[in-house]
Amino acid sequence: MALSSTAASGMPIGYEQDEQILRRQGGAGGGGGAGGYSSTAAVSQLFARLSQEIEEKQPKNCIHFMVDFLCKHYPEHLHGFASIWQMDPDLERERHEVVNFFKAHKISTAVAAHFTNAGYDTLDTLTTLTPDSLVDVEAFNNVKWLPGHKVRLQQIFGEISAPGRAYRQEDEKAQGNQSPPGGR
């Protein structure tokens, strides 16, 4: 079953075969005779397709499956949500590490976001920074950091390999000391 655009018919992008079934059932083009696509028919088609997929795949979490399905087949209707939903979990984890690194050094998450916005979104990329390159991060985000934050950032990035290593070791210890869920 090939996916193809049905945008010319005014229908959302989806399965061509479903459009043909609707036409045979009198669903497409109904509602006023103007050749428009009925919203009720579109919703019915979507739910029928979702029901079929759920029956075939038997997902453990139907809600997540439905969101995955919508993001895969109708991303243009979700206005950017699909790209957020389908984000790489490893990259997201690394970004959280960067934020937690700054929190550990008493730097706000807003300042941490300036670094991730500028592409320094892993601990490895942070270790490439120097106090002189902080100006570029500040300029890229079109912000002016508070003097206290700037001084702390210059101290951190004056010798970034040591704080980076220390943070990683502390983070690994903290993760190692966590008991598994239900392990009491």
Secondary structure, DSSP 8 states (H G I E B T S, - for coil): --EE--GGGT--SEEHHHHHHHHHHT-BT-SSSSS-B-HHHHHHHHHHHHHHHHHHH--S-HHHHHHHHHHHH-GGGTTTHHHHHT--HHHHHHHHHHHHHHHHTT--HHHHHHHHHTT--SHHHHTT--GGGHHHHHHHTT----HHHHHHHHHHHHTTHHHHHHHHHHHHHHHHHS--TT--
